[in-house]
Structures are given as structure tokens and as C-alpha cells.
Amino acid sequence: MNARLKLVSNQALAVKERNFVGVAHRAAQQTSDRKRNLTRRYATLDNAVVRLTEFMVRNGYVGDVCELYHHITGRQLGTIKITAKGHLKINWEWENNNVQ
């Protein structure tokens, strides 16, 4: 029996943990739609901020709120809300003066 063996690396590929979680809370008229929250996970804070802002601009409706928090600590890092005029109201925790 001739079996051809292939060399396989023993080292597992390094996978970044996706500790930054973005949850979009929809402000729909139907109560069934309000219970559906869209959740995305991100590996870096930079990607999370950019992608959540982009998502709210493209897909958000008036009253939608998107929150960003850290998965391990559970600390909320910020929120993005769409106002009635269609503007984004962004509140990041690191911009507040009372952060310790």
C-alpha cells in the first residue's frame, strides 16, 4: 500500500478574540421587530467604531440605538443613536471627563 503523506503544521493558527460587541437595537413600529437585536463582534476597537458608525448611516432608522461594549468586562464603551432629524448622536465613554 502506497500512502502519500502531506506535511501538516502542528501550530494552530492564531485567531484574534472578538471581544468588542456591537448591538443594534431597532426602533421599529412592530413589537416583534423590536425584540430582534442585531449583534456583531469585532477584534479591535478601531474596526468596531468605524463599522458600527457605517452600519448606522447605511441601515439605521430614526430611533435606532447601537451600543458598543466589551465582552469580558461587560463595560459599555459608547452608543450611537439616530435622531428625528436623521443626525447621529454619538456618545463615547472615553470622551467624557468623568471617566476614571
PDB file as gemmi writes it, atoms N, CA and C in Angstrom:
CRYST1    1.000    1.000    1.000  90.00  90.00  90.00 P 1                      
ATOM      1  N   MET A   1       0.825  -1.173   0.000  1.00  0.00           N  
ATOM      2  CA  MET A   1       0.000   0.000   0.000  1.00  0.00           C  
ATOM      3  C   MET A   1       0.873   1.241   0.000  1.00  0.00           C  
ATOM      4  N   ASN A   2       0.701   2.061  -0.984  1.00  0.00           N  
ATOM      5  CA  ASN A   2       1.418   3.333  -1.045  1.00  0.00           C  
ATOM      6  C   ASN A   2       0.499   4.449  -0.601  1.00  0.00           C  
ATOM      7  N   ALA A   3       0.841   5.057   0.516  1.00  0.00           N  
ATOM      8  CA  ALA A   3       0.053   6.191   1.019  1.00  0.00           C  
ATOM      9  C   ALA A   3       0.922   7.430   0.955  1.00  0.00           C  
ATOM     10  N   ARG A   4       0.404   8.457   0.393  1.00  0.00           N  
ATOM     11  CA  ARG A   4       1.146   9.704   0.325  1.00  0.00           C  
ATOM     12  C   ARG A   4       0.807  10.556   1.538  1.00  0.00           C  
ATOM     13  N   LEU A   5       1.823  10.941   2.261  1.00  0.00           N  
ATOM     14  CA  LEU A   5       1.629  11.757   3.450  1.00  0.00           C  
ATOM     15  C   LEU A   5       1.968  13.200   3.131  1.00  0.00           C  
ATOM     16  N   LYS A   6       1.191  14.095   3.665  1.00  0.00           N  
ATOM     17  CA  LYS A   6       1.441  15.519   3.491  1.00  0.00           C  
ATOM     18  C   LYS A   6       1.919  16.095   4.811  1.00  0.00           C  
ATOM     19  N   LEU A   7       2.804  17.046   4.726  1.00  0.00           N  
ATOM     20  CA  LEU A   7       3.284  17.709   5.932  1.00  0.00           C  
ATOM     21  C   LEU A   7       2.228  18.687   6.424  1.00  0.00           C  
ATOM     22  N   VAL A   8       1.917  18.598   7.691  1.00  0.00           N  
ATOM     23  CA  VAL A   8       0.925  19.471   8.303  1.00  0.00           C  
ATOM     24  C   VAL A   8       1.582  20.188   9.469  1.00  0.00           C  
ATOM     25  N   SER A   9       1.358  21.467   9.559  1.00  0.00           N  
ATOM     26  CA  SER A   9       1.915  22.250  10.653  1.00  0.00           C  
ATOM     27  C   SER A   9       1.219  21.889  11.960  1.00  0.00           C  
ATOM     28  N   ASN A  10       1.999  21.751  13.017  1.00  0.00           N  
ATOM     29  CA  ASN A  10       1.437  21.434  14.323  1.00  0.00           C  
ATOM     30  C   ASN A  10       0.926  22.676  15.046  1.00  0.00           C  
ATOM     31  N   GLN A  11       1.382  23.829  14.616  1.00  0.00           N  
ATOM     32  CA  GLN A  11       0.989  25.058  15.293  1.00  0.00           C  
ATOM     33  C   GLN A  11      -0.405  25.477  14.844  1.00  0.00           C  
ATOM     34  N   ALA A  12      -1.231  25.757  15.811  1.00  0.00           N  
ATOM     35  CA  ALA A  12      -2.578  26.245  15.491  1.00  0.00           C  
ATOM     36  C   ALA A  12      -2.483  27.698  15.036  1.00  0.00           C  
ATOM     37  N   LEU A  13      -3.327  28.058  14.114  1.00  0.00           N  
ATOM     38  CA  LEU A  13      -3.335  29.434  13.647  1.00  0.00           C  
ATOM     39  C   LEU A  13      -3.846  30.346  14.747  1.00  0.00           C  
ATOM     40  N   ALA A  14      -3.187  31.467  14.900  1.00  0.00           N  
ATOM     41  CA  ALA A  14      -3.597  32.423  15.930  1.00  0.00           C  
ATOM     42  C   ALA A  14      -4.865  33.132  15.479  1.00  0.00           C  
ATOM     43  N   VAL A  15      -5.908  33.020  16.262  1.00  0.00           N  
ATOM     44  CA  VAL A  15      -7.181  33.662  15.957  1.00  0.00           C  
ATOM     45  C   VAL A  15      -7.416  34.738  17.012  1.00  0.00           C  
ATOM     46  N   LYS A  16      -7.656  35.949  16.550  1.00  0.00           N  
ATOM     47  CA  LYS A  16      -7.925  37.030  17.488  1.00  0.00           C  
ATOM     48  C   LYS A  16      -9.289  36.854  18.118  1.00  0.00           C  
ATOM     49  N   GLU A  17      -9.330  37.107  19.395  1.00  0.00           N  
ATOM     50  CA  GLU A  17     -10.620  37.072  20.074  1.00  0.00           C  
ATOM     51  C   GLU A  17     -11.415  38.305  19.677  1.00  0.00           C  
ATOM     52  N   ARG A  18     -12.680  38.147  19.507  1.00  0.00           N  
ATOM     53  CA  ARG A  18     -13.552  39.259  19.126  1.00  0.00           C  
ATOM     54  C   ARG A  18     -14.294  39.726  20.372  1.00  0.00           C  
ATOM     55  N   ASN A  19     -13.586  40.538  21.155  1.00  0.00           N  
ATOM     56  CA  ASN A  19     -14.106  40.948  22.458  1.00  0.00           C  
ATOM     57  C   ASN A  19     -14.993  42.184  22.417  1.00  0.00           C  
ATOM     58  N   PHE A  20     -14.979  42.924  21.327  1.00  0.00           N  
ATOM     59  CA  PHE A  20     -15.808  44.119  21.226  1.00  0.00           C  
ATOM     60  C   PHE A  20     -17.115  43.749  20.535  1.00  0.00           C  
ATOM     61  N   VAL A  21     -18.219  44.011  21.218  1.00  0.00           N  
ATOM     62  CA  VAL A  21     -19.536  43.593  20.725  1.00  0.00           C  
ATOM     63  C   VAL A  21     -20.378  44.826  20.446  1.00  0.00           C  
ATOM     64  N   GLY A  22     -20.962  44.870  19.264  1.00  0.00           N  
ATOM     65  CA  GLY A  22     -21.881  45.931  18.893  1.00  0.00           C  
ATOM     66  C   GLY A  22     -23.283  45.369  18.752  1.00  0.00           C  
ATOM     67  N   VAL A  23     -24.241  45.976  19.430  1.00  0.00           N  
ATOM     68  CA  VAL A  23     -25.634  45.524  19.373  1.00  0.00           C  
ATOM     69  C   VAL A  23     -26.490  46.678  18.875  1.00  0.00           C  
ATOM     70  N   ALA A  24     -27.214  46.436  17.795  1.00  0.00           N  
ATOM     71  CA  ALA A  24     -28.122  47.444  17.247  1.00  0.00           C  
ATOM     72  C   ALA A  24     -29.530  47.150  17.735  1.00  0.00           C  
ATOM     73  N   HIS A  25     -30.098  48.074  18.489  1.00  0.00           N  
ATOM     74  CA  HIS A  25     -31.472  47.963  18.982  1.00  0.00           C  
ATOM     75  C   HIS A  25     -32.367  48.731  18.018  1.00  0.00           C  
ATOM     76  N   ARG A  26     -33.241  48.011  17.358  1.00  0.00           N  
ATOM     77  CA  ARG A  26     -34.100  48.618  16.342  1.00  0.00           C  
ATOM     78  C   ARG A  26     -35.315  49.269  16.986  1.00  0.00           C  
ATOM     79  N   ALA A  27     -35.686  50.440  16.503  1.00  0.00           N  
ATOM     80  CA  ALA A  27     -36.863  51.156  16.992  1.00  0.00           C  
ATOM     81  C   ALA A  27     -37.972  51.021  15.952  1.00  0.00           C  
ATOM     82  N   ALA A  28     -38.448  49.809  15.770  1.00  0.00           N  
ATOM     83  CA  ALA A  28     -39.470  49.529  14.765  1.00  0.00           C  
ATOM     84  C   ALA A  28     -40.865  49.742  15.350  1.00  0.00           C  
ATOM     85  N   GLN A  29     -41.827  49.882  14.474  1.00  0.00           N  
ATOM     86  CA  GLN A  29     -43.202  50.060  14.905  1.00  0.00           C  
ATOM     87  C   GLN A  29     -43.810  48.744  15.401  1.00  0.00           C  
ATOM     88  N   GLN A  30     -43.397  47.643  14.809  1.00  0.00           N  
ATOM     89  CA  GLN A  30     -43.914  46.340  15.205  1.00  0.00           C  
ATOM     90  C   GLN A  30     -43.167  45.837  16.444  1.00  0.00           C  
ATOM     91  N   THR A  31     -43.890  45.318  17.421  1.00  0.00           N  
ATOM     92  CA  THR A  31     -43.245  44.840  18.646  1.00  0.00           C  
ATOM     93  C   THR A  31     -42.378  43.619  18.383  1.00  0.00           C  
ATOM     94  N   SER A  32     -42.720  42.819  17.383  1.00  0.00           N  
ATOM     95  CA  SER A  32     -41.892  41.649  17.070  1.00  0.00           C  
ATOM     96  C   SER A  32     -40.533  42.062  16.534  1.00  0.00           C  
ATOM     97  N   ASP A  33     -40.464  43.192  15.821  1.00  0.00           N  
ATOM     98  CA  ASP A  33     -39.192  43.672  15.286  1.00  0.00           C  
ATOM     99  C   ASP A  33     -38.334  44.311  16.368  1.00  0.00           C  
ATOM    100  N   ARG A  34     -38.948  44.828  17.417  1.00  0.00           N  
ATOM    101  CA  ARG A  34     -38.188  45.451  18.490  1.00  0.00           C  
ATOM    102  C   ARG A  34     -37.373  44.439  19.272  1.00  0.00           C  
ATOM    103  N   LYS A  35     -37.846  43.212  19.306  1.00  0.00           N  
ATOM    104  CA  LYS A  35     -37.148  42.183  20.073  1.00  0.00           C  
ATOM    105  C   LYS A  35     -35.934  41.631  19.331  1.00  0.00           C  
ATOM    106  N   ARG A  36     -35.828  41.913  18.032  1.00  0.00           N  
ATOM    107  CA  ARG A  36     -34.691  41.427  17.250  1.00  0.00           C  
ATOM    108  C   ARG A  36     -33.546  42.416  17.361  1.00  0.00           C  
ATOM    109  N   ASN A  37     -32.490  42.026  18.020  1.00  0.00           N  
ATOM    110  CA  ASN A  37     -31.303  42.859  18.104  1.00  0.00           C  
ATOM    111  C   ASN A  37     -30.230  42.274  17.189  1.00  0.00           C  
ATOM    112  N   LEU A  38     -29.581  43.146  16.450  1.00  0.00           N  
ATOM    113  CA  LEU A  38     -28.523  42.712  15.553  1.00  0.00           C  
ATOM    114  C   LEU A  38     -27.200  42.801  16.306  1.00  0.00           C  
ATOM    115  N   THR A  39     -26.468  41.718  16.369  1.00  0.00           N  
ATOM    116  CA  THR A  39     -25.222  41.665  17.124  1.00  0.00           C  
ATOM    117  C   THR A  39     -24.056  41.382  16.189  1.00  0.00           C  
ATOM    118  N   ARG A  40     -22.997  42.159  16.336  1.00  0.00           N  
ATOM    119  CA  ARG A  40     -21.753  41.955  15.593  1.00  0.00           C  
ATOM    120  C   ARG A  40     -20.602  41.968  16.574  1.00  0.00           C  
ATOM    121  N   ARG A  41     -19.571  41.176  16.300  1.00  0.00           N  
ATOM    122  CA  ARG A  41     -18.395  41.108  17.165  1.00  0.00           C  
ATOM    123  C   ARG A  41     -17.178  41.579  16.376  1.00  0.00           C  
ATOM    124  N   TYR A  42     -16.284  42.299  17.054  1.00  0.00           N  
ATOM    125  CA  TYR A  42     -15.108  42.877  16.414  1.00  0.00           C  
ATOM    126  C   TYR A  42     -13.860  42.559  17.224  1.00  0.00           C  
ATOM    127  N   ALA A  43     -12.728  42.423  16.528  1.00  0.00           N  
ATOM    128  CA  ALA A  43     -11.465  42.110  17.186  1.00  0.00           C  
ATOM    129  C   ALA A  43     -10.785  43.353  17.740  1.00  0.00           C  
ATOM    130  N   THR A  44     -10.934  44.480  17.063  1.00  0.00           N  
ATOM    131  CA  THR A  44     -10.275  45.702  17.520  1.00  0.00           C  
ATOM    132  C   THR A  44     -11.301  46.813  17.729  1.00  0.00           C  
ATOM    133  N   LEU A  45     -10.946  47.731  18.594  1.00  0.00           N  
ATOM    134  CA  LEU A  45     -11.828  48.865  18.879  1.00  0.00           C  
ATOM    135  C   LEU A  45     -11.960  49.772  17.663  1.00  0.00           C  
ATOM    136  N   ASP A  46     -10.878  49.944  16.921  1.00  0.00           N  
ATOM    137  CA  ASP A  46     -10.915  50.794  15.728  1.00  0.00           C  
ATOM    138  C   ASP A  46     -11.928  50.278  14.711  1.00  0.00           C  
ATOM    139  N   ASN A  47     -11.899  48.992  14.441  1.00  0.00           N  
ATOM    140  CA  ASN A  47     -12.859  48.410  13.496  1.00  0.00           C  
ATOM    141  C   ASN A  47     -14.283  48.528  14.009  1.00  0.00           C  
ATOM    142  N   ALA A  48     -14.469  48.323  15.295  1.00  0.00           N  
ATOM    143  CA  ALA A  48     -15.814  48.374  15.867  1.00  0.00           C  
ATOM    144  C   ALA A  48     -16.426  49.756  15.706  1.00  0.00           C  
ATOM    145  N   VAL A  49     -15.670  50.804  16.013  1.00  0.00           N  
ATOM    146  CA  VAL A  49     -16.187  52.171  15.927  1.00  0.00           C  
ATOM    147  C   VAL A  49     -16.538  52.523  14.489  1.00  0.00           C  
ATOM    148  N   VAL A  50     -15.639  52.215  13.567  1.00  0.00           N  
ATOM    149  CA  VAL A  50     -15.866  52.558  12.159  1.00  0.00           C  
ATOM    150  C   VAL A  50     -17.035  51.775  11.582  1.00  0.00           C  
ATOM    151  N   ARG A  51     -17.085  50.486  11.817  1.00  0.00           N  
ATOM    152  CA  ARG A  51     -18.126  49.648  11.219  1.00  0.00           C  
ATOM    153  C   ARG A  51     -19.508  49.916  11.807  1.00  0.00           C  
ATOM    154  N   LEU A  52     -19.576  50.184  13.106  1.00  0.00           N  
ATOM    155  CA  LEU A  52     -20.882  50.481  13.700  1.00  0.00           C  
ATOM    156  C   LEU A  52     -21.423  51.826  13.206  1.00  0.00           C  
ATOM    157  N   THR A  53     -20.544  52.811  13.097  1.00  0.00           N  
ATOM    158  CA  THR A  53     -20.969  54.102  12.565  1.00  0.00           C  
ATOM    159  C   THR A  53     -21.434  53.957  11.118  1.00  0.00           C  
ATOM    160  N   GLU A  54     -20.684  53.212  10.344  1.00  0.00           N  
ATOM    161  CA  GLU A  54     -21.054  52.965   8.940  1.00  0.00           C  
ATOM    162  C   GLU A  54     -22.386  52.223   8.841  1.00  0.00           C  
ATOM    163  N   PHE A  55     -22.599  51.243   9.712  1.00  0.00           N  
ATOM    164  CA  PHE A  55     -23.853  50.494   9.707  1.00  0.00           C  
ATOM    165  C   PHE A  55     -25.036  51.405  10.010  1.00  0.00           C  
ATOM    166  N   MET A  56     -24.880  52.281  11.007  1.00  0.00           N  
ATOM    167  CA  MET A  56     -25.984  53.168  11.373  1.00  0.00           C  
ATOM    168  C   MET A  56     -26.294  54.173  10.265  1.00  0.00           C  
ATOM    169  N   VAL A  57     -25.280  54.647   9.562  1.00  0.00           N  
ATOM    170  CA  VAL A  57     -25.515  55.587   8.461  1.00  0.00           C  
ATOM    171  C   VAL A  57     -26.245  54.891   7.320  1.00  0.00           C  
ATOM    172  N   ARG A  58     -25.850  53.687   6.991  1.00  0.00           N  
ATOM    173  CA  ARG A  58     -26.437  52.986   5.848  1.00  0.00           C  
ATOM    174  C   ARG A  58     -27.785  52.350   6.151  1.00  0.00           C  
ATOM    175  N   ASN A  59     -27.899  51.702   7.313  1.00  0.00           N  
ATOM    176  CA  ASN A  59     -29.074  50.858   7.582  1.00  0.00           C  
ATOM    177  C   ASN A  59     -29.950  51.336   8.727  1.00  0.00           C  
ATOM    178  N   GLY A  60     -29.564  52.402   9.394  1.00  0.00           N  
ATOM    179  CA  GLY A  60     -30.308  52.824  10.572  1.00  0.00           C  
ATOM    180  C   GLY A  60     -31.539  53.647  10.241  1.00  0.00           C  
ATOM    181  N   TYR A  61     -32.527  53.557  11.136  1.00  0.00           N  
ATOM    182  CA  TYR A  61     -33.745  54.339  11.033  1.00  0.00           C  
ATOM    183  C   TYR A  61     -33.850  55.241  12.252  1.00  0.00           C  
ATOM    184  N   VAL A  62     -34.770  56.186  12.204  1.00  0.00           N  
ATOM    185  CA  VAL A  62     -34.955  57.115  13.313  1.00  0.00           C  
ATOM    186  C   VAL A  62     -35.276  56.343  14.585  1.00  0.00           C  
ATOM    187  N   GLY A  63     -34.551  56.631  15.633  1.00  0.00           N  
ATOM    188  CA  GLY A  63     -34.768  55.986  16.918  1.00  0.00           C  
ATOM    189  C   GLY A  63     -33.908  54.765  17.173  1.00  0.00           C  
ATOM    190  N   ASP A  64     -33.209  54.276  16.164  1.00  0.00           N  
ATOM    191  CA  ASP A  64     -32.325  53.128  16.373  1.00  0.00           C  
ATOM    192  C   ASP A  64     -31.153  53.517  17.256  1.00  0.00           C  
ATOM    193  N   VAL A  65     -30.770  52.611  18.126  1.00  0.00           N  
ATOM    194  CA  VAL A  65     -29.625  52.838  19.013  1.00  0.00           C  
ATOM    195  C   VAL A  65     -28.679  51.661  18.872  1.00  0.00           C  
ATOM    196  N   CYS A  66     -27.416  51.963  18.733  1.00  0.00           N  
ATOM    197  CA  CYS A  66     -26.394  50.941  18.650  1.00  0.00           C  
ATOM    198  C   CYS A  66     -25.439  51.140  19.815  1.00  0.00           C  
ATOM    199  N   GLU A  67     -25.187  50.081  20.569  1.00  0.00           N  
ATOM    200  CA  GLU A  67     -24.284  50.195  21.709  1.00  0.00           C  
ATOM    201  C   GLU A  67     -23.065  49.315  21.482  1.00  0.00           C  
ATOM    202  N   LEU A  68     -21.940  49.782  21.986  1.00  0.00           N  
ATOM    203  CA  LEU A  68     -20.688  49.051  21.891  1.00  0.00           C  
ATOM    204  C   LEU A  68     -20.224  48.747  23.301  1.00  0.00           C  
ATOM    205  N   TYR A  69     -19.920  47.477  23.559  1.00  0.00           N  
ATOM    206  CA  TYR A  69     -19.427  47.113  24.884  1.00  0.00           C  
ATOM    207  C   TYR A  69     -18.347  46.049  24.763  1.00  0.00           C  
ATOM    208  N   HIS A  70     -17.588  45.872  25.847  1.00  0.00           N  
ATOM    209  CA  HIS A  70     -16.528  44.879  25.887  1.00  0.00           C  
ATOM    210  C   HIS A  70     -17.093  43.579  26.443  1.00  0.00           C  
ATOM    211  N   HIS A  71     -16.817  42.489  25.761  1.00  0.00           N  
ATOM    212  CA  HIS A  71     -17.428  41.205  26.110  1.00  0.00           C  
ATOM    213  C   HIS A  71     -16.969  40.679  27.472  1.00  0.00           C  
ATOM    214  N   ILE A  72     -15.687  40.797  27.775  1.00  0.00           N  
ATOM    215  CA  ILE A  72     -15.161  40.218  29.008  1.00  0.00           C  
ATOM    216  C   ILE A  72     -15.535  41.056  30.223  1.00  0.00           C  
ATOM    217  N   THR A  73     -15.325  42.369  30.140  1.00  0.00           N  
ATOM    218  CA  THR A  73     -15.610  43.219  31.295  1.00  0.00           C  
ATOM    219  C   THR A  73     -17.079  43.600  31.387  1.00  0.00           C  
ATOM    220  N   GLY A  74     -17.793  43.599  30.263  1.00  0.00           N  
ATOM    221  CA  GLY A  74     -19.197  43.983  30.254  1.00  0.00           C  
ATOM    222  C   GLY A  74     -19.400  45.484  30.291  1.00  0.00           C  
ATOM    223  N   ARG A  75     -18.332  46.255  30.213  1.00  0.00           N  
ATOM    224  CA  ARG A  75     -18.431  47.710  30.290  1.00  0.00           C  
ATOM    225  C   ARG A  75     -18.883  48.296  28.954  1.00  0.00           C  
ATOM    226  N   GLN A  76     -19.868  49.158  29.021  1.00  0.00           N  
ATOM    227  CA  GLN A  76     -20.356  49.826  27.824  1.00  0.00           C  
ATOM    228  C   GLN A  76     -19.362  50.908  27.424  1.00  0.00           C  
ATOM    229  N   LEU A  77     -18.959  50.895  26.165  1.00  0.00           N  
ATOM    230  CA  LEU A  77     -17.961  51.841  25.679  1.00  0.00           C  
ATOM    231  C   LEU A  77     -18.582  53.041  24.987  1.00  0.00           C  
ATOM    232  N   GLY A  78     -19.803  52.892  24.493  1.00  0.00           N  
ATOM    233  CA  GLY A  78     -20.440  54.023  23.841  1.00  0.00           C  
ATOM    234  C   GLY A  78     -21.736  53.636  23.153  1.00  0.00           C  
ATOM    235  N   THR A  79     -22.448  54.682  22.685  1.00  0.00           N  
ATOM    236  CA  THR A  79     -23.706  54.472  21.975  1.00  0.00           C  
ATOM    237  C   THR A  79     -23.762  55.384  20.754  1.00  0.00           C  
ATOM    238  N   ILE A  80     -24.510  54.934  19.764  1.00  0.00           N  
ATOM    239  CA  ILE A  80     -24.791  55.727  18.564  1.00  0.00           C  
ATOM    240  C   ILE A  80     -26.302  55.715  18.396  1.00  0.00           C  
ATOM    241  N   LYS A  81     -26.897  56.889  18.269  1.00  0.00           N  
ATOM    242  CA  LYS A  81     -28.351  56.987  18.120  1.00  0.00           C  
ATOM    243  C   LYS A  81     -28.673  57.864  16.924  1.00  0.00           C  
ATOM    244  N   ILE A  82     -29.733  57.511  16.211  1.00  0.00           N  
ATOM    245  CA  ILE A  82     -30.204  58.326  15.093  1.00  0.00           C  
ATOM    246  C   ILE A  82     -31.357  59.180  15.589  1.00  0.00           C  
ATOM    247  N   THR A  83     -31.224  60.494  15.453  1.00  0.00           N  
ATOM    248  CA  THR A  83     -32.243  61.424  15.934  1.00  0.00           C  
ATOM    249  C   THR A  83     -33.365  61.564  14.914  1.00  0.00           C  
ATOM    250  N   ALA A  84     -34.391  62.308  15.296  1.00  0.00           N  
ATOM    251  CA  ALA A  84     -35.544  62.512  14.413  1.00  0.00           C  
ATOM    252  C   ALA A  84     -35.166  63.297  13.155  1.00  0.00           C  
ATOM    253  N   LYS A  85     -34.138  64.128  13.240  1.00  0.00           N  
ATOM    254  CA  LYS A  85     -33.672  64.878  12.068  1.00  0.00           C  
ATOM    255  C   LYS A  85     -32.757  64.055  11.175  1.00  0.00           C  
ATOM    256  N   GLY A  86     -32.426  62.849  11.608  1.00  0.00           N  
ATOM    257  CA  GLY A  86     -31.560  61.997  10.814  1.00  0.00           C  
ATOM    258  C   GLY A  86     -30.089  62.155  11.138  1.00  0.00           C  
ATOM    259  N   HIS A  87     -29.760  62.889  12.191  1.00  0.00           N  
ATOM    260  CA  HIS A  87     -28.369  63.061  12.588  1.00  0.00           C  
ATOM    261  C   HIS A  87     -27.952  61.933  13.515  1.00  0.00           C  
ATOM    262  N   LEU A  88     -26.645  61.699  13.576  1.00  0.00           N  
ATOM    263  CA  LEU A  88     -26.112  60.712  14.508  1.00  0.00           C  
ATOM    264  C   LEU A  88     -25.722  61.411  15.800  1.00  0.00           C  
ATOM    265  N   LYS A  89     -26.192  60.879  16.915  1.00  0.00           N  
ATOM    266  CA  LYS A  89     -25.791  61.371  18.225  1.00  0.00           C  
ATOM    267  C   LYS A  89     -24.881  60.301  18.820  1.00  0.00           C  
ATOM    268  N   ILE A  90     -23.581  60.604  18.888  1.00  0.00           N  
ATOM    269  CA  ILE A  90     -22.584  59.626  19.299  1.00  0.00           C  
ATOM    270  C   ILE A  90     -22.035  60.007  20.661  1.00  0.00           C  
ATOM    271  N   ASN A  91     -22.030  59.047  21.572  1.00  0.00           N  
ATOM    272  CA  ASN A  91     -21.528  59.277  22.919  1.00  0.00           C  
ATOM    273  C   ASN A  91     -20.542  58.166  23.256  1.00  0.00           C  
ATOM    274  N   TRP A  92     -19.237  58.489  23.255  1.00  0.00           N  
ATOM    275  CA  TRP A  92     -18.205  57.527  23.637  1.00  0.00           C  
ATOM    276  C   TRP A  92     -17.774  57.814  25.060  1.00  0.00           C  
ATOM    277  N   GLU A  93     -17.573  56.779  25.834  1.00  0.00           N  
ATOM    278  CA  GLU A  93     -17.230  56.926  27.240  1.00  0.00           C  
ATOM    279  C   GLU A  93     -15.868  57.582  27.439  1.00  0.00           C  
ATOM    280  N   TRP A  94     -14.930  57.373  26.521  1.00  0.00           N  
ATOM    281  CA  TRP A  94     -13.607  57.946  26.691  1.00  0.00           C  
ATOM    282  C   TRP A  94     -13.561  59.437  26.400  1.00  0.00           C  
ATOM    283  N   GLU A  95     -14.627  59.998  25.844  1.00  0.00           N  
ATOM    284  CA  GLU A  95     -14.701  61.435  25.604  1.00  0.00           C  
ATOM    285  C   GLU A  95     -15.253  62.196  26.791  1.00  0.00           C  
ATOM    286  N   ASN A  96     -15.890  61.487  27.719  1.00  0.00           N  
ATOM    287  CA  ASN A  96     -16.442  62.142  28.914  1.00  0.00           C  
ATOM    288  C   ASN A  96     -15.326  62.485  29.891  1.00  0.00           C  
ATOM    289  N   ASN A  97     -15.492  63.556  30.615  1.00  0.00           N  
ATOM    290  CA  ASN A  97     -14.479  63.981  31.569  1.00  0.00           C  
ATOM    291  C   ASN A  97     -14.517  63.188  32.864  1.00  0.00           C  
ATOM    292  N   ASN A  98     -15.602  62.491  33.129  1.00  0.00           N  
ATOM    293  CA  ASN A  98     -15.746  61.807  34.411  1.00  0.00           C  
ATOM    294  C   ASN A  98     -15.275  60.365  34.377  1.00  0.00           C  
ATOM    295  N   VAL A  99     -14.603  59.941  33.313  1.00  0.00           N  
ATOM    296  CA  VAL A  99     -14.107  58.574  33.240  1.00  0.00           C  
ATOM    297  C   VAL A  99     -12.882  58.440  34.121  1.00  0.00           C  
ATOM    298  N   GLN A 100     -12.846  57.382  34.913  1.00  0.00           N  
ATOM    299  CA  GLN A 100     -11.702  57.171  35.812  1.00  0.00           C  
ATOM    300  C   GLN A 100     -10.798  56.088  35.267  1.00  0.00           C  
TER     301      GLN A 100                                                      
END                                                                             
